[in-house]
Amino acid sequence: MKNDMLKNVLIWTVVAMVLMSVFNHFSTQGQNSSGRLDYSDFIEQVHQQQVSKVSIEGQTIRGVYTNGDAFTTYNPGDPGLMGDLLDNQVKVSAQPPEQQSVLMQIFISWFPMLLLIGVWIFFMRSMGGGVGGKGGPMSFGKSKARMLTDDQNKVTLDDVAGADEAKQEVGEIVDFLKDPTKYQNLGGSIPRGVLMVGPPGTGKTLLAKAIAGEAKVPFFTISGSDFVEMFVGVGASRVRDMFEQAKAHAPCIIFIDEIDAVGRSRGSGMGGGNDEREQTLNQMLVEMDGFEGNEGVIVIAATNRADVLDPALLRPGRFDRQVTVGLPDIRGREQILKVHMRKVPLADDVEPSYIARGTPGFSGADLANLVNEAALFAARNNDKLVTQKHFEKAKDKILMGVERKSMVMSEKERRMTAYHEAGHAIVGWLVPEHDPVYKVSIMPRGRALGVTMYLPEEDSYSYSKRKLESQLSSLYGGRIAEELIYGPDAVTTGASNDIERATMIARNMVTKWGLSDNLGPLMYEEDDKGGFMGSSRNANVSGEISKEIDHEIRNLIDRNYKRATDILTEHSKELELMTEALMQYETIDAEQIKNIMEGRPAGEPKDWQGSDDHDSSASAGSDSEVKAQDESEKPVDMVKDDLSGEASSEEAKNSEPKLH
């Protein structure tokens, strides 16, 4: 970077010097325009004997008046000039005209064009890429892949945790890169391409880098979007250049991140077969399985949209091996935490296993963020060690958002918020197969005004009908609590997000998961693979079936709404006790909730230190126009309720079970 800056400064300095010299040359010629005298006036001054001497240089006449002033004029070709000068006692001297060299004349005439060409070359060099930063006037066709040598890449498989199955899958690739003859002697060949599929943040890039670091081979990395440009053919040229460079450094690894940017199914673009992206894909297919073998060159690609890739990419001979890098289980999360905890000073009370149990659905990136947030909390408090309390605060911040103690609302609104969240918690506590209540808070966090957090006891991969209906009941608990205490006319808009999520769960139960007794195990709605993730479109159903779907969805909602109403009516005492506890402490934990549900006083939270840390006036007002923060990156089994009622629709998708 430093050399590039120095190089650019030198180039612009040279350009500036050339411009100054040329402009100076022209300005010097123009300086003589000062004191310019018309020829007729000059002859008149000669006849009046006002001119003492002249110097003739070609057609240019430079003279001096008798009073010492200088002047310049131009001879139009007067044949009697010399006679007039000599007759009037003017001293005449003559010099040959200044002759410019042919090269200078050519340079001056061509200078503007040369300047434009030079500027164009300069910018093309700046835009040029290529491995190692080398570029040229036509370097836009060069590959933008960055190469890491074995000395630069220090990542090994020991640095990858929580993906034991994936590491085992790629282990033989490492062996092949270290000793290719071991497989070639037996007639075997290593897969040409490995496609890593998994949610964002699960470590696909890290695993690919670890393969190269473990085998000590060069590692080329590039994004799928780096191939595609506005000029047709540039992407294909970059693919060819990348593979040529890879062959020169074989054995090596080419890693293409987000390959779905260039590897989508052909025929779906607006440009047809001449589309730049499709031509780039065609070139990649040829390079991976063309007439020439790429011995020792292994292509690894990563995507979280394997369903949109072109089938030709996935056939044997290209990306013929798919490695699923999924979300880590509880043991994997513990291992990942230990890897990231190496960088921070830990107190003796930190238990990675306990933190791993409380973070189901977290990816490796989420866990790295958790450790970093805990370290930031410790630094903010000027602590020397990161304690378990810091990790709890970091987890609450990630799951529920940042506390907003600056927001103020009336006592009546705070109490309504407390009833709302207590309704969620009590119904969730009592319905079967529901995730245990982890924490309830009326402290505004992020854009959420009130939060009821449910934390699974173990990782879940599929949901039963009973569990889904329990979720429907608990989602309506907040609205029902408001209705029971304040009456139907006082119900607020705070339940809008609860209604949205409940409706989506009920619709999926009927149209996707076959959990309707009347409609049976048929799919009436399917995922739209051409649209956004999670989007759906209606299958071809008749108007009568559509009415039946709406009727079944309404029955599901009504049945669970009534169940939640009966539960809260029966446990009105617990509703009042939990509301009072929330009004006093603002946040209550699972132990306090258990005490309330068993008829005992709530008691103080473990980390509660009085009103200094919990400003009773700092709560959020209900605002139906404020949208809650996007929860699309939250763990699958985490359920978050916010009184603002406007969370992203992605959150409802997160309530979907993972079907086998």
C-alpha positions in Angstrom: 0.0 0.0 0.0 2.9 2.4 0.9 4.7 1.6 -2.4 1.5 2.1 -4.4 1.0 5.6 -2.8 4.6 6.6 -3.5 4.3 5.4 -7.1 1.1 7.4 -7.6 2.7 10.5 -6.2 5.7 10.2 -8.5 3.5 9.7 -11.6 1.4 12.7 -10.8 4.6 14.8 -10.1 6.0 13.9 -13.5 2.7 14.8 -15.2 2.6 18.2 -13.3 6.2 19.0 -14.4 5.5 18.2 -18.0 2.4 20.4 -18.0 4.3 23.2 -16.3 7.1 23.1 -18.9 4.7 23.1 -21.9 2.6 25.9 -20.5 5.8 27.9 -19.7 7.0 27.4 -23.3 3.8 28.8 -24.7 3.6 31.6 -22.2 7.2 32.6 -23.0 6.2 33.0 -26.6 3.2 35.1 -25.6 5.1 37.4 -23.3 6.3 39.4 -26.3 2.7 40.5 -26.9 3.4 43.3 -24.3 4.5 46.5 -26.1 3.1 45.3 -29.4 3.1 48.0 -32.1 1.1 48.2 -35.3 3.3 48.2 -38.4 1.8 51.4 -39.8 2.5 53.2 -36.4 6.1 51.7 -36.6 6.7 53.2 -40.0 5.4 56.5 -38.9 7.6 56.5 -35.8 10.6 55.7 -38.1 9.8 58.7 -40.4 9.6 60.9 -37.3 13.0 59.6 -36.3 11.7 58.3 -32.9 13.3 54.9 -33.4 16.9 54.5 -32.5 17.6 50.8 -33.3 15.8 47.6 -34.4 16.6 43.9 -34.4 15.0 41.8 -37.2 14.5 38.1 -36.6 12.6 36.6 -39.5 9.3 38.5 -39.7 9.6 39.7 -36.1 10.9 43.2 -35.5 12.1 44.2 -32.0 13.1 47.8 -31.5 13.9 50.6 -29.0 12.6 54.2 -29.1 15.0 57.1 -28.6 13.6 57.4 -25.1 14.6 53.8 -24.3 11.2 52.1 -24.4 11.1 48.8 -26.2 8.5 47.6 -28.7 7.7 44.7 -31.0 6.0 44.6 -34.4 5.6 42.3 -37.3 6.8 42.8 -40.9 4.0 42.0 -43.4 6.6 41.7 -46.2 7.2 45.4 -46.9 10.1 45.5 -49.5 10.9 49.2 -48.7 11.4 48.6 -45.0 15.2 48.6 -45.1 15.3 51.8 -47.2 13.1 53.6 -44.7 15.2 52.5 -41.7 18.5 53.5 -43.3 17.2 56.8 -44.5 16.2 57.7 -41.0 19.5 56.8 -39.3 18.0 53.6 -37.5 20.6 51.2 -36.4 19.7 47.8 -37.9 20.8 44.3 -36.7 19.5 41.0 -38.1 19.4 37.5 -36.6 18.4 34.2 -38.2 14.9 33.0 -37.2 14.7 30.5 -34.2 14.2 27.1 -35.6 12.4 24.4 -33.5 13.5 20.8 -33.9 11.2 18.5 -35.7 10.8 16.4 -32.6 9.7 19.4 -30.5 7.2 20.4 -33.2 5.8 16.9 -33.2 5.7 16.8 -29.4 3.9 20.1 -29.1 1.3 19.1 -31.7 0.8 15.7 -30.2 1.1 16.6 -26.6 -2.7 16.8 -25.8 -3.3 13.3 -27.3 -0.2 11.9 -25.5 -1.5 13.4 -22.2 -4.9 11.7 -22.6 -3.3 8.4 -23.4 -1.1 8.7 -20.4 -4.0 9.5 -18.0 -6.0 6.5 -19.5 -3.0 4.1 -18.9 -2.6 5.4 -15.4 -6.2 4.8 -14.4 -6.3 1.4 -16.1 -3.2 0.4 -14.1 -5.0 1.6 -11.0 -8.1 -0.4 -11.8 -6.0 -3.5 -12.8 -5.9 -6.4 -10.3 -4.3 -9.8 -10.3 -2.5 -11.8 -7.7 0.1 -10.0 -5.9 -1.3 -6.6 -6.9 0.3 -6.7 -10.4 -1.7 -4.9 -13.1 -1.5 -3.4 -16.5 -3.5 -1.4 -19.0 -5.7 -4.5 -19.7 -5.6 -6.0 -16.2 -9.3 -5.8 -15.7 -9.3 -9.2 -17.3 -6.9 -10.6 -14.7 -8.0 -12.5 -11.7 -8.7 -10.6 -8.5 -7.9 -13.7 -6.3 -5.6 -13.0 -3.4 -2.9 -15.6 -2.7 -1.8 -16.6 0.8 1.4 -18.6 0.9 2.0 -21.3 3.4 4.1 -18.8 5.4 1.3 -16.3 5.5 -1.5 -18.8 6.4 -1.0 -19.9 10.0 -4.6 -21.4 10.4 -4.7 -25.1 10.9 -7.5 -27.6 11.7 -6.8 -27.2 15.4 -8.1 -23.7 15.1 -11.5 -25.0 13.8 -13.8 -26.2 16.6 -17.4 -27.4 16.6 -17.3 -29.0 13.1 -15.9 -32.5 13.7 -17.8 -34.2 10.9 -16.8 -31.5 8.4 -13.1 -31.7 9.5 -13.3 -35.5 9.0 -14.7 -35.0 5.5 -11.9 -32.7 4.4 -9.1 -34.7 6.1 -8.3 -36.8 3.0 -7.9 -33.6 1.0 -5.2 -32.6 3.3 -3.5 -36.0 3.0 -3.7 -35.7 -0.8 -2.2 -32.3 -0.9 0.7 -33.5 1.3 1.3 -36.7 -0.6 -0.6 -37.0 -4.0 1.2 -40.2 -5.0 -0.4 -42.1 -2.1 -3.7 -41.9 -4.0 -2.5 -41.8 -7.5 -0.5 -45.1 -7.1 -3.8 -46.9 -6.4 -5.6 -45.2 -9.3 -7.6 -42.9 -7.1 -8.2 -39.3 -7.6 -9.2 -36.7 -5.1 -12.4 -34.7 -5.7 -11.9 -31.8 -7.9 -14.2 -29.5 -6.0 -15.7 -29.4 -2.5 -18.8 -27.4 -1.8 -19.3 -26.2 1.8 -22.9 -25.6 2.6 -24.2 -24.1 5.8 -25.7 -21.0 7.5 -23.7 -17.8 7.7 -21.1 -17.6 10.4 -20.5 -21.4 10.8 -16.9 -21.3 9.7 -16.8 -22.3 6.1 -14.1 -19.8 5.1 -12.1 -20.7 8.2 -12.3 -24.4 7.4 -11.1 -23.9 3.8 -8.2 -21.8 5.1 -7.4 -24.4 7.7 -7.1 -27.1 4.9 -4.5 -25.0 3.1 -2.7 -24.2 6.3 -2.6 -27.8 7.4 -1.3 -29.0 4.0 1.1 -26.0 3.7 0.0 -25.2 0.2 -0.9 -21.8 -1.4 -4.4 -20.6 -0.8 -6.2 -18.5 -3.5 -9.3 -16.7 -2.2 -11.9 -14.8 -4.2 -15.6 -13.9 -3.9 -18.1 -15.0 -6.5 -19.0 -11.4 -7.2 -15.4 -10.5 -8.1 -15.8 -12.4 -11.4 -18.8 -10.4 -12.8 -18.3 -7.0 -14.4 -20.4 -4.9 -16.7 -18.3 -6.0 -19.7 -19.2 -9.4 -21.2 -16.3 -11.8 -21.2 -14.3 -10.2 -18.4 -15.6 -12.8 -15.9 -14.6 -15.6 -18.1 -11.2 -14.1 -18.6 -10.7 -13.8 -14.9 -11.6 -17.4 -14.4 -9.1 -18.5 -17.0 -6.4 -16.3 -15.4 -7.1 -17.6 -11.9 -6.8 -21.3 -13.0 -3.6 -20.5 -14.9 -2.1 -19.0 -11.8 -3.3 -21.9 -9.7 -1.7 -24.4 -12.0 1.6 -22.5 -11.8 1.4 -22.9 -7.9 0.1 -26.4 -7.8 -0.6 -28.1 -5.5 -2.9 -25.4 -4.1 -6.4 -24.6 -3.1 -8.8 -22.1 -4.8 -11.5 -20.9 -2.4 -14.6 -19.2 -3.9 -16.8 -17.6 -1.3 -20.5 -17.0 -2.0 -20.3 -18.9 -5.2 -24.1 -18.5 -5.7 -23.3 -15.0 -7.0 -22.0 -16.5 -10.2 -23.1 -20.2 -10.0 -26.9 -19.7 -10.2 -28.9 -22.0 -12.5 -28.5 -20.9 -16.1 -31.5 -19.7 -18.1 -32.9 -17.7 -15.2 -31.2 -14.4 -16.1 -32.5 -11.6 -18.3 -29.6 -11.8 -20.7 -30.1 -15.5 -21.7 -27.0 -17.3 -23.0 -25.1 -14.1 -23.6 -25.4 -12.9 -20.0 -22.0 -12.1 -18.4 -22.7 -14.2 -15.3 -23.7 -17.2 -17.4 -20.6 -16.9 -19.6 -18.5 -16.8 -16.4 -20.2 -19.9 -15.1 -19.6 -21.7 -18.4 -15.9 -20.9 -18.3 -15.7 -22.2 -14.7 -17.4 -25.4 -15.7 -14.9 -25.9 -18.5 -11.9 -25.1 -16.3 -13.0 -27.5 -13.6 -13.7 -30.4 -16.0 -12.2 -29.5 -19.3 -9.8 -31.3 -21.7 -6.8 -30.5 -19.4 -6.5 -32.0 -16.0 -5.8 -29.6 -13.1 -3.6 -32.0 -11.1 -3.1 -30.7 -7.6 -5.6 -27.8 -7.9 -8.6 -28.3 -5.6 -11.5 -25.8 -5.7 -13.4 -25.2 -2.5 -16.6 -23.1 -2.6 -18.9 -21.9 0.1 -22.6 -20.9 0.0 -25.7 -20.9 2.1 -27.9 -21.2 -1.0 -27.0 -24.6 -2.5 -30.6 -25.0 -3.8 -30.1 -22.2 -6.4 -26.8 -23.6 -7.9 -26.6 -24.9 -11.4 -26.9 -28.7 -11.6 -23.8 -28.8 -13.8 -21.7 -27.5 -10.9 -22.8 -30.3 -8.6 -22.2 -33.2 -10.8 -19.2 -35.6 -10.3 -16.0 -34.2 -11.7 -16.8 -30.7 -10.4 -18.2 -30.0 -7.0 -18.8 -33.7 -6.5 -18.5 -33.5 -2.7 -20.7 -31.5 -0.5 -19.7 -30.8 3.1 -22.4 -29.5 5.4 -21.1 -27.1 8.0 -24.0 -26.7 10.3 -24.7 -24.9 13.5 -22.7 -26.5 16.3 -24.3 -28.7 19.0 -23.7 -28.1 22.7 -20.3 -29.9 22.7 -19.2 -28.0 19.6 -20.3 -24.7 21.1 -18.2 -25.4 24.2 -15.2 -26.1 22.0 -15.7 -22.9 20.0 -16.0 -20.9 23.2 -12.7 -22.4 24.5 -11.0 -21.4 21.3 -12.1 -17.8 21.5 -11.6 -17.6 25.3 -7.9 -18.2 24.8 -7.6 -14.5 23.9 -9.2 -13.1 27.0 -8.2 -13.3 30.7 -10.9 -15.4 32.4 -12.0 -15.5 36.1 -12.3 -18.8 37.9 -16.1 -18.8 37.8 -16.4 -18.9 34.0 -17.9 -22.2 32.9 -17.8 -22.7 29.1 -20.1 -25.7 29.4 -22.8 -23.6 31.2 -22.5 -20.8 28.6 -22.7 -23.4 25.7 -25.9 -24.8 27.2 -27.5 -21.4 27.3 -26.7 -20.5 23.7 -28.5 -23.1 21.5 -28.6 -22.1 17.8 -25.5 -19.9 18.1 -23.1 -20.1 15.2 -19.3 -19.8 15.5 -19.5 -16.1 14.6 -22.2 -15.6 17.3 -20.1 -17.2 19.9 -17.0 -15.1 18.9 -19.2 -12.0 19.3 -20.4 -13.2 22.7 -16.8 -13.6 24.0 -16.0 -10.1 22.6 -19.0 -8.5 24.2 -18.2 -10.0 27.5 -14.6 -8.6 27.3 -16.0 -5.2 26.4 -18.3 -5.3 29.5 -15.3 -6.1 31.6 -13.2 -3.3 30.1 -16.1 -0.9 30.6 -16.1 -1.7 34.3 -12.3 -1.5 34.6 -12.2 -5.1 35.6 -9.0 -7.1 35.2 -10.7 -10.4 34.4 -13.8 -11.5 32.5 -16.3 -13.1 34.8 -19.3 -15.3 34.3 -21.5 -12.2 35.1 -20.0 -10.4 32.1 -20.9 -13.4 29.9 -24.4 -13.3 31.2 -24.7 -9.6 30.4 -23.2 -10.2 26.9 -25.7 -13.0 26.3 -28.6 -10.9 27.3 -27.4 -8.1 25.1 -27.2 -10.3 22.1 -30.5 -12.1 22.6 -32.6 -9.3 23.9 -30.8 -6.1 22.8 -29.1 -3.2 24.6 -30.9 -1.7 27.6 -32.3 1.7 26.9 -32.5 3.3 30.3 -33.0 6.8 28.9 -36.6 6.1 27.8 -39.3 7.2 30.2 -43.0 6.3 30.3 -45.8 6.7 32.8 -46.5 4.3 35.7 -49.6 3.1 34.0 -47.8 2.1 30.8 -45.1 0.4 32.8 -47.7 -1.7 34.6 -49.5 -2.6 31.4 -46.1 -3.7 30.0 -45.6 -5.8 33.1 -49.0 -7.5 32.7 -48.3 -8.2 29.0 -44.9 -9.9 29.6 -46.2 -11.8 32.7 -49.0 -13.2 30.5 -46.5 -14.6 28.1 -44.4 -16.1 30.9 -47.3 -17.8 32.8 -48.8 -19.4 29.7 -45.4 -20.5 28.5 -44.7 -22.0 31.9 -47.9 -24.0 32.0 -48.5 -25.3 28.5 -46.9 -28.7 27.6 -43.6 -29.1 25.8 -42.9 -25.3 25.8 -39.3 -24.1 26.2 -38.6 -23.0 29.8 -38.9 -19.3 30.6 -35.4 -17.9 30.9 -36.0 -14.3 31.8 -38.7 -11.6 31.7 -38.0 -7.9 31.5 -39.9 -4.7 31.1 -36.6 -2.8 30.5 -36.5 -1.6 26.9 -33.8 -3.4 24.9 -32.8 -2.3 21.4 -36.1 -1.5 19.8 -38.1 -4.0 21.9 -40.0 -2.5 24.7 -40.6 -5.6 26.8 -39.0 -9.1 26.5 -40.0 -12.6 27.5 -37.1 -15.0 26.7 -37.5 -18.8 26.5 -34.4 -20.9 26.5 -34.5 -24.5 25.4 -32.9 -27.1 27.7 -31.4 -28.9 24.7 -30.9 -28.5 21.0 -34.1 -29.1 19.0 -34.2 -30.3 15.4 -38.0 -30.9 15.0 -41.1 -29.7 16.7 -44.2 -31.7 17.6 -47.8 -30.4 16.9 -48.2 -30.2 20.7 -45.2 -27.9 21.0 -46.3 -25.7 18.2 -49.7 -25.2 19.6 -48.1 -24.4 23.0 -46.2 -21.6 21.2 -49.4 -20.3 19.8 -50.9 -20.1 23.2 -48.0 -18.4 24.8 -47.8 -15.8 22.0 -51.3 -14.7 22.8 -50.7 -14.6 26.5 -49.6 -10.9 26.5 -52.7 -9.7 24.7 -55.1 -11.8 26.8 -53.5 -10.5 30.0 -54.1 -6.9 28.9 -57.7 -7.8 28.1 -58.4 -9.5 31.4 -57.0 -6.7 33.5 -58.0 -3.6 31.5 -60.9 -4.8 29.4 -61.3 -5.4 25.6 -61.4 -1.7 24.8 -58.0 -1.1 26.5 -56.0 -3.7 24.5 -53.0 -2.1 22.9 -51.1 -2.6 19.6 -48.2 -4.2 21.5 -49.3 -7.7 20.4 -49.1 -7.0 16.7 -45.8 -8.9 16.4 -47.2 -11.8 18.5 -50.1 -12.0 16.2 -47.9 -12.0 13.1 -45.7 -14.8 14.4 -48.7 -16.9 15.6 -50.4 -16.5 12.2 -47.3 -17.7 10.3 -46.8 -20.7 12.6 -50.5 -21.7 12.2 -50.3 -21.2 8.4 -47.2 -23.3 8.1 -48.8 -26.0 10.3 -51.7 -26.2 7.9 -50.1 -25.6 4.5 -46.5 -27.0 4.8 -46.3 -29.4 7.7 -49.4 -31.5 7.3 -50.6 -30.9 10.9 -54.3 -30.2 10.0 -56.7 -33.0 10.7 -59.2 -31.9 8.0 -56.7 -31.1 5.2 -54.3 -33.9 5.9 -50.6 -34.3 5.2 -50.5 -32.4 1.9 -48.4 -29.3 0.9 -50.5 -26.3 -0.1 -47.7 -23.8 0.0 -44.1 -24.2 -1.2 -40.9 -22.3 -0.7 -40.1 -19.9 -3.5 -36.5 -20.8 -4.5 -36.3 -17.9 -6.9 -37.1 -15.4 -4.2 -35.8 -14.4 -0.8 -34.9 -17.1 1.8 -38.0 -18.2 3.6 -40.5 -16.7 1.1 -43.3 -18.9 0.0 -45.8 -19.0 -2.8 -49.2 -20.7 -3.0 -49.4 -24.1 -4.8 -52.2 -24.6 -7.3 -55.2 -24.9 -5.0 -58.9 -24.3 -5.6 -60.9 -21.5 -4.1 -62.7 -24.1 -1.9 -59.4 -25.4 -0.5 -58.2 -21.8 0.1 -61.3 -21.2 2.2 -60.7 -24.5 4.1 -57.1 -23.4 4.8 -58.3 -20.1 6.2 -60.9 -22.0 8.3 -58.3 -24.4 9.7 -55.9 -21.5 10.6 -58.7 -19.7 12.4 -59.6 -22.9 14.3 -56.0 -23.3 15.5 -55.8 -19.7 16.6 -59.1 -19.7 18.4 -58.4 -23.0 20.2 -55.1 -21.9 21.6 -56.4 -18.3 22.3 -59.2 -19.9 24.5 -56.7 -22.2 26.2 -54.4 -19.2 27.1 -57.5 -17.3 28.3 -58.5 -20.2 30.6 -54.9 -20.5 32.0 -54.6 -16.8 32.9 -58.1 -16.7 34.3 -57.3 -19.6 36.6 -53.9 -18.2 37.6 -54.8 -14.6 38.1 -53.1 -14.5 41.5 -49.8 -15.5 39.9 -50.3 -12.9 37.2 -50.6 -10.2 39.9 -47.6 -11.5 41.8 -45.4 -11.6 38.7 -46.5 -8.1 37.6 -45.6 -6.7 41.0 -42.2 -8.4 40.8 -41.6 -6.9 37.4 -42.6 -3.4 38.7 -40.1 -3.8 41.5 -37.1 -5.4 39.8 -37.9 -4.7 36.1 -36.1 -8.0 35.2 -36.8 -11.4 36.8 -35.1 -14.7 36.1 -36.2 -18.3 36.0 -35.7 -18.8 39.8 -38.0 -16.0 40.6 -40.6 -17.1 38.1 -40.5 -20.6 39.7 -41.0 -19.1 43.1 -44.0 -17.1 41.9 -45.6 -20.1 40.1 -45.2 -22.2 43.3 -46.9 -19.5 45.3 -43.8 -18.2 47.1 -42.5 -14.6 47.1 -40.3 -13.9 44.0 -37.2 -12.8 46.0 -34.4 -10.7 44.5 -32.5 -11.6 41.3 -29.0 -12.9 41.9 -27.3 -9.9 40.3 -29.8 -7.2 41.5 -28.1 -4.4 43.5 -31.0 -2.0 44.2 -32.4 1.0 42.5 -29.0 2.5 41.6 -28.6 0.0 38.7 -32.3 -0.2 37.9 -33.9 3.2 37.3 -37.6 2.6 37.8 -38.5 5.4 35.5 -36.5 4.1 32.6 -38.9 2.1 30.6 -40.2 2.3 27.1 -43.6 3.5 25.9 -45.7 1.6 23.5 -45.3 2.8 19.9 -46.9 0.7 17.2 -45.2 2.7 14.5 -41.6 1.8 15.7 -40.3 -1.3 14.1 -38.4 -3.8 16.3 -34.9 -4.9 15.3 -34.4 -7.6 12.7 -34.2 -11.0 14.5 -33.2 -13.0 11.4 -29.8 -13.7 12.8 -31.1 -15.0 16.2 -30.9 -18.7 17.1 -33.6 -20.9 15.8 -35.0 -22.0 19.2 -34.9 -18.5 20.8 -38.3 -16.9 21.1 -38.4 -13.1 21.8 -41.4 -11.0 22.6 -41.4 -7.3 22.3 -44.2 -4.9 23.3 -43.5 -2.7 20.3 -45.1 -5.4 18.2 -43.2 -4.7 14.9 -40.4 -7.2 14.7 -39.2 -8.7 11.4 -41.2 -11.4 9.8 -38.0 -13.5 9.7 -38.6 -14.1 13.4 -41.7 -16.1 12.7 -39.6 -18.2 10.3 -37.2 -18.9 13.1 -40.1 -20.7 14.9 -40.3 -23.3 12.1 -39.0 -26.7 13.0 -36.2 -28.3 11.2 -37.9 -31.1 9.3 -36.0 -34.3 8.5 
